[in-house]
Amino acid sequence: MDYFGQLLANGLVLGAIYALTAVAYTLVYGVVRLVNFAFGELFMLGAFLTVSLMASEVQLFGATVPMPALSFPLAALVAIALTALLGIIIDYLAYRPLRKAPRLAPLISSIAVSVVLQSVAQTIWGSEQVHFPDFGLADLDPIVFFDSIYIRVMDIVVMAAAILAMIGLSLFIAYSKLGRAMRASAEDPMAATLLGIPVNRAIAAAFALGSGFAALAGLLYAQSYGFAHATMGFSARPQGVDGSSAGRHRLDSRRGFGRRAARPDRSLGRRLYAGWIRL
């Protein structure tokens, strides 16, 4: 029972991270019906950017470069913002020209973007693991439940951040003007255009939000395991797609999160957090 309890706690933490990745995939698929494989690399970039911004100096292109040594929350916010901006740029350069192309074309383009981003990351940060800097919350003693289940304070922060982010996204899609535009664009892009809805802006917003969620998942993963690596997005990609499939690739503000539960490992946490969100 003690083993199962610890396994459940670990699964919930890792599942919260993978659920954020699943939301990233769902956001874009719900609007443009595209499985954006580049989110695995945006997951990785979120981790690398956070690590770099928190360090006093870092090795970039093989040279030592001074960095601002920001606090974890501030570095995370900057990393998420930069990754969201990169998501918009990727959409503009790689996907927007292929809006009316056969569905296979943007899928191949997303694979190419994934390969390019991973290669760029290896060029900038190298192929070795980069240690995640220590900070206050990570050094606190773990909280003990039932005398046998150990949960770190940062694990609680990870789960709380995931839940709050998904609730915030649900409210944004349900009540904001841009969120309603995203839902209309997903339902019928042609009709949305005829009604004066800026479809390309709604799609760009989906890419920005999805990229931000991928970055948040990546930096939380790097914080939990203590490192960032150029290939770390590869392991997160199938988990995110699986969680997105569990949520049926849809965004729906009228339906709650946490629709499914499965075996007591990382899939349990991922499926507990997986939402059925539809545009």
SULRARA-V559215 format. One line per field, one symbol per residue. phi: phi as a letter, one per 40 degrees, with the letter a starting at -180 (. if undefined). A space follows every 50 residues. Layout:
# SULRARA-V559215
phi: ???
This chain:
# SULRARA-V559215
phi: .ccccccccccccccccccccccdccdccccbfbccccccccdccdcccc dcccccaacbfgbcbcbcfccdccccccccccccccccccdccbbdcbdb cdcccccccccccdccccccccccbgcccbccccadcccccccbbfgabb bcdccccccccccccccccdccccbccccccccccccadccccccgcccc ccccccccccccccccccccccccbgabacbccccccccccccccccgfb baccbccgcbbaccbcccccccccbbbbc
